[in-house]
Amino acid sequence: MSGASAGRPLLFRTMKVKGSILHPYRFLILVRLVAIVAFFAWRVEHRNHDGTWLWATSMVADAWFGFSWLLNQLPKLNPIKRVPDLVALADRHGEAILPGIDVFVTTVDPVDEPVLYTVNTILSILAADYPVDKYACYLSDDGGTLVHYEAMLQVASFAALWVPFCRKHCVEPRSPENYFGMKTRPYVGGMAGEFMSDHRRVRREYGEFKVRIDSLSTTIRRRSDAYNKGDDGVHATWMADGTQWAGTWIEQADNHRRGHHAGIVQVMLDHPSCKPQLGSSVSTNSPIDLSNVDTRLPMLVYISREKHPGYDNQKKAGAMNVMLRVSAFLSNAPFVINFDCDHYINNSRALRAPMCFMLDPRDGQNTAFVQFPQRFDDVDPTDRYSNHNRVFFDGTMLSLNGLQGPTYLGTGTMFRRVALYGMEPPRYKVENIKLVGKAAELGNSTPFLKSIPDGAIQERSITPVLVDEGLSNDIATLMTCAYEDGSSWGRDVGWVYNIATEDVVTGFRIHRQGWRSMYCSMEPAAFRGTAPINLTERLYQVLRWSGGSLEVFFSHSNALIASRRLHPLQRIAYLNMSIYPIATMFILAYSFFPVMWLFSEESYYIQRPFGTFIMYLVAVIAMMHVIGMFEVKWAGITLQDWWRNEQFYMIAATGVYPTAVLYMALKLIRGKGIYFRLTSKQTEACSGEKFADLYTVRWVPLLIPTVAVLVVNIAAIGAAIGKAATWGFFTDQAWHAVLGMVFNVGNLVLLYPFALGIMGQWGKRPGILLVMLVMAIGTVGLLYVTLQQDGHRMSFLTRPSG
């Protein structure tokens, strides 16, 4: 720490794992590594000459399993938790000198991403506990729909009531849908006498607001039909002021379709003044008393970038880069934070927490981004498909916090603006930011280039800008498809293009430049969102993630070729993230292995002696799970979190991950990209039941491999029991059959959530599944015994006499 910063208060606390947990954890990792080496040495010494091809294949598979495990384990050797100190931040910086923040929210489809989610996210941002004149909110509507535009007009109107209400009564959370949906709301404000009447009035106003939001599509269509009446050749979509919508029309036409329309920027709420503006007492225009409440609202901007069929629009990454450039003109805050449209601010002080890391006197200036864990609402109580993913968010990310920092996870992340511009961290570049050599990389807009030095001043607030014709033209230029031609946008500047997991690879690009990141967890959770509880949608989500990870490995963002500024163990972590689906090809092969001996009297052995082989496997796998228990302890997660993660990994390993590997192979052969569908957050379940989507079956080819694995393992258990009955339960053959059956049973236990999922409504009664499994296994066993007896009888009858 430098002398200049030594006397200043530290803004976060560092908490390391207790030695009583960490040292045994590291020792067990070493012991398991030695056991794996010993296992391989034993296998080589006892080579199976009866089935050399099978033995060699299993050796390759086990070697890859060991390699993958080591890649996964090494970055976890030094987990560190860092806790923001908001009191120290207030003491040092206060309200007046907190830096500016630009908040980015992205959405595409008002059906797959319901508008109600988006408006609640925006309202929670507008009501955040941060100086109102020091942050601005931007919504990127990448579908260019009038529904989102008019929803923002409704938000601007309702926010004038909702935001002051939140300030007056210290409401938490500040997403109205989630707030009014809570059963209990402990009051922490200072005006308890007025709370109940204010609450009733605001709740009624919110109910009317929801009606208006839900009816927007119908209202716009009726209005457009009225304007189009009599115009046989024109089926335009019309705005409320009687002008044609510049974006996507309901009945799409040239220059007005989702992939081809003009750019739109509209400031919905102007930047507020620096001085508080108190509201009025109860009146016709103010249903609650706001005479002692600051009624100012943050700046709110609607953006829909230009799209043209001759250009690859680059999905979310392209939309984020346009917002980054446009915001540089309108607010140019030194920090930006991005959200998916279904992630709302759950803790109103969440925007302050990352500042504890960014402004910390120790190494804050070299911190490029702060990543929050993702927390989810409306997940079923048993978390059947591991939607909470706590093993990753609270385990893996915490371990990376002890290295160069967590990866970027796509939402709930605060960035330093200049890091997104591709600038190097101060530790490697001590002189002031210079644009020599960077102009061509950042595009040909001189006003934009001039804005960059201001955006690098971390103490900078937001200065109001007058949007005149000249500025409008400059902004329009930044939004054109052609602006990025010949520049480094999408590679070395902004969010990275041409990879499905643009979040991970963008974080990687920043890390390889020498920046670090921080993991920030707080209570209550900073942000909360929605997760797909339908099996098919969850699998499609994981397919996109795993396919994108493989794309990273076969791109210029491969961790093996990164610069030496990337921490060695951070490099290993990124390498593991880019190749982890490959191991599942061997898991899938092992899962189908019983097919070879299912209906044959001959036993195929991977390794001899088979009993010793099984004992080795059990020991190595048991050690892995004991290590997992230590991770549960230092990560602060539950056994259910860990177990659901194990189960869902097996579900993905038998279907999704191998499919991702196949997609990647086809891409390498054909040279064409892969389309991964957007995860739908809109339920199709007709029932009013809260978790109805959990019991809805949507059959797609992606389910077939895992169904086949289920069938094979059920049949294998039945056949093993049948063999034991045929050969005698105390013979060596029966013993080997029972040992092999242990792994078949293990597979069924791991695939249990999947089996419930494909049962649909019957999945509400797990007992039915147990009965069906017992019946299926018993049927196969009886069939095997019957066929064997018939075979022996035929063999006896056809045997030559005398």
C-alpha positions, 0 to 999 in steps of 0.5 A: 500500500502506498504512503498516500493511501495508508492513512485512508480507511479500508472499504472492505474486509477480507475473510479467509477460510479457517485453517481447520477446514482449509488444511485438511481440504488441501491434504485430501486433494493431494491424497486423492491425486496420489490415489489416482496415480496409484490407480492408473499404475495398478491398471497398467500393471494389470492390463486386460488382454481379453478386451484390449480395445475396451481397456484402452478406451476406459484408460483414456476416459479415466485419464481425462476424468483425472485431468478434468478433476485436477483442472477443476480443483487447483483454482480452489486451493485459496478461497477468500471472501471479501465483505463490503463495508458500507459504513466506511464508504459513507465515512470516507466518500459521503453522498456528495462525492460518490461517483456516477453509474450508468445502469444498463438493462437489456431485453429482446422479446416481450413474450419470452421476456414478459414486459412485467419483469422488465418494468419491475426491474426498471422501477427497482433501479429508479428507486435504488438508494444511491444519489439520484443525480449520480446515476442513469438507467438505460433500457436496450430494446433489441426487438425494437417493439412499441410495447417496450417503448410505451411501457417505459412511458408508463414506468416514468409516470408510475415511478413518480409515485413509487420511488418517493413511496419507497424513500418515505417508508424505506421499502425493501425490495423496491420491485413493486411486484415482489414487494406486494407479493411478500406475505410479511413486510417488517416496517423499518421506516420512520412514519408508521402512522401513515404507512398503512394508508399509503400502502393501500393507495400505492398498491391500488395504483400499482394494480392499475399500472399492471392492467395498463402494462398487460393491455399494451399489446391490445391497445397498440394493435387497436390503435394501429388498426384504426389508423390503418383503416382504409389504407390497403397497402399500409399496415403500420404500427402507430404511436399514441401521438399519431406518428408511425413507429420507427421500429418493428411493426406488428405486421412486419414490413421493409425497414420495420422488421425485427432485423431491419429498422432504424435506431431510436433513442428517447430520454424518458426522464431527464437528468435531475437537478442537484438539489432535492425537490420536495413533493406536495401533500395529499391532493388529486395529483398526489395520493400520498403525502410527499411534502417531506420526501425528495421526489426527483427521479434518475435519468431514464433512456430508451434505446433501440439500435439500428439493425440491417440484414446486411450486418450480424447484429451480435445479439446481447453483446452488440446491444451492450456495446451500443449502450456503452457508446450512447451513454458516453454522450448522455451521462458518461459515468465512470462505472456501468452495471448491467442487468438482464431484464428479469433481474431486479434490485433486491437490496436498495443499497446494492449500487453502493457495495461495489464502490467499496471495491472500486474505490478502495485505497489498496488496489481499487484502481486496478479492479475492472469489475465486481461480480455479484452472485445470482439469486432467484425467485420462484424456484421450486422448494426442492430446487429439482434442477439446481437452478440456484446453482450455489455450488458455482456461485458460492463455491467456484466464484469464491475460490476465484476470488483468491486468485485474479477474481471471479469471471463475468457472469452476464448480469449483476456486474459493475464495470469500470468504463475504461476497462470495457474500452480495452484500456490497460490497468494502471499497474501496467500503464502509469501514464494518463490515458492516451488515445494514440493508436486507439482511435481506429480501434474505437471507431471514427466518432471524434466526439466519442473519442473526446468523451473517453478521458472524462469517463476514466475519472472515477470520482466523476459524477454525471453532468446534464447534457442538452440533447440538441440536433448536433448531439442527436446526429452524433448519437445516431452515428454511434448506433448505426450498424456500419459504425463498428466497421474496421474497428476493434469493437467486439474483440478488443473493445466492449463486449466480445462477439461471435461466442454464445457466452459473451459474458465469460469471454468478455471477462477473460479479455479483461483479465488477460490484460492484467485487471482483477475482479472482485466477488461481492455477496451481501445480505439481503441479496443484492439482486434477484431474478427468475430461472427456468424451472421447466426441464426443457427450458433449463436444458436449453439454457445449459446447452447454450452455456456449454456450447459457448464454453467450447466456442471459447476454447476454439477461439482467440480467447483460448486461455492457453494463449493468453498473456503472462498477465493472467494468473497461472491458476486463473488460466487453469480455471478459464481452461477448465470452463472451456473444455468441461463438456468434453469429459461427459462424452466418456460419461455417456459412453460408460452409461451405455456400456451395460448394453454390451452384456445386457442380453449376453451370457458373456461378461465384458470386463473393463479391468481384471480383477474386477472386484479390485477395480470396483474397490479402487473406483469406490475409494477414488469417488468416495474421496471426491465426495469427501472433498466436496463436503469440505467445499460445502463447509467453506462455501457456506452452502447446504447439502441439498445444494451440493446434492442437486448440483451432482444430480443435475450434472449427471442429467446434463452429462448424458444429454446436453453436454454431449450435444454441445460437443456435437454442435461444436464438432459440426461448427468446426467441420462446416465453419458456420456458427451455432444458433442457441435459442433464447431461454424463455421466461414465459410459462406456458402452463395453463394452471394457476398453480405456482410451480405448474411449469415444473410439471409441464413436459415439452418433448424435444430431441434433447431429452432422448439421450438421457431417456435412453440412459435411464432405460439402459440402466434400469434394464441392466439392474434387472439383468444383473438380478436375473444373472445372479438368480440364474448363476446362483447368488453366491457365485463369482459371476453373481458377485461381479454382476452385483458390483456392476449394478452398484453404478447402475443404481447410482446412475438412477439415483442421480437421474431421479429429478429427470425421471420425475420431470418427464413424468409430467403431472405424475411427478407430483407423486414420487411414490409412483416413480418408485413403483414403476422402477421396481416393476420395470426392474422385476420384469427385466429380471424375470424376462432374463431368467425365462430366456436363459431357462428356455435357452438351456432347455433348447440346448439340452434338446438339441444336444446329440445323443450317446 
